[in-house]
Amino acid sequence: NETKLVYEGRFLNYHETTFEAPNGNQGLWQHVEKPINEGVEDKFNIQKNFGGADILAFAKQVEDGDQTIAKTGEKMLLICSIYRIPCSNYIICLPAGTKDPGDKTPLETASRELQEETGYTGENGRATYVGFTDPWKSNDRGSLVCFDVDLNKEENKNPKQTLEDAEDIT
């Protein structure tokens, strides 16, 4: 197998790998990698070398509150609408984001991204999956993290996003 770097970018590198299949046929595989995990000692330790987090945030009012958001006791899943360049459109997705250099665990990344993208603060965070997210085209490693969001907590009553300049998320 021979891998050639075709393009090196800030967030993704594009590669082409020539290979011989088990049946002896030659092939060319095109794939991307997230360079965020380069230079680490143990590249295959997914717990340490994850690329980001997708977030399942379940919001609930545990006592009477603003009934226009959710009825008392009713759970709702927080989702986002975000403009994605590859789709040339807004898409519905879970809150999610890429690991920052200081993040040590998927919970840190997810907690920060939940607050940045939705304005809400989660509790009882738990990583339910850490692994490869799309292995047919990328080495990207991510996690799925669940949070509970108590809509009655003061910090969640008037959520304020802290988006990056180029982000457009509602």
C-alpha positions, -999 to 999 in steps of 0.1 A, spaced: 0 0 0 12 35 -8 -5 66 5 -1 100 -11 -11 133 6 -30 152 -21 -41 182 -1 -32 194 34 -58 216 51 -65 232 84 -93 207 94 -89 179 68 -62 163 48 -70 145 16 -52 112 7 -52 87 -21 -40 51 -12 -31 25 -38 -37 -10 -26 -39 -46 -36 -72 -63 -27 -73 -98 -12 -82 -111 -47 -51 -96 -62 -68 -66 -80 -53 -32 -77 -74 -3 -63 -73 34 -54 -90 46 -22 -97 82 -16 -100 93 20 -97 122 45 -81 124 79 -85 149 107 -50 161 115 -61 170 151 -48 136 163 -13 139 147 17 137 169 1 117 197 20 88 212 -8 62 209 -28 71 177 -52 41 182 -62 50 218 -96 63 208 -104 75 244 -75 99 242 -75 107 205 -111 115 197 -118 142 172 -150 156 186 -184 149 201 -220 146 191 -244 155 219 -278 140 229 -291 167 253 -325 159 269 -341 190 283 -368 188 310 -387 211 333 -387 194 367 -411 219 381 -436 245 368 -418 269 345 -422 284 310 -448 261 295 -440 275 260 -407 256 261 -418 223 275 -446 211 298 -436 201 333 -421 166 333 -419 164 295 -385 157 279 -373 171 246 -342 165 225 -323 197 217 -314 199 181 -297 226 159 -302 241 125 -268 249 110 -257 260 76 -233 234 61 -212 244 30 -210 208 15 -248 207 15 -254 243 4 -282 244 29 -293 244 65 -295 210 80 -310 197 112 -284 180 135 -274 173 170 -252 199 188 -217 188 181 -182 200 178 -145 194 174 -121 188 202 -101 219 212 -64 215 221 -71 217 258 -99 191 259 -88 159 276 -121 139 275 -152 137 253 -172 150 282 -151 183 282 -156 188 245 -193 180 247 -200 202 277 -182 231 260 -200 226 226 -234 222 242 -230 256 259 -215 273 228 -241 260 203 -273 260 224 -265 282 254 -276 255 277 -256 238 305 -259 201 308 -255 178 338 -250 140 344 -228 138 313 -220 103 300 -201 92 270 -221 64 255 -199 57 225 -163 65 215 -151 53 182 -146 58 145 -175 79 131 -173 73 94 -145 48 87 -152 42 50 -139 77 42 -121 91 73 -100 83 103 -122 106 124 -129 94 159 -157 109 179 -180 103 208 -217 104 215 -223 121 248 -256 124 267 -266 152 290 -296 161 310 -306 198 308 -327 212 336 -347 240 322 -356 253 357 -319 260 366 -311 297 365 -283 293 339 -308 276 315 -336 301 318 -322 325 293 -296 306 272 -271 326 252 -250 310 225 -213 317 222 -207 310 185 -176 314 165 -176 342 139 -184 319 109 -210 298 127 -247 302 119 -266 279 143 -302 282 156 
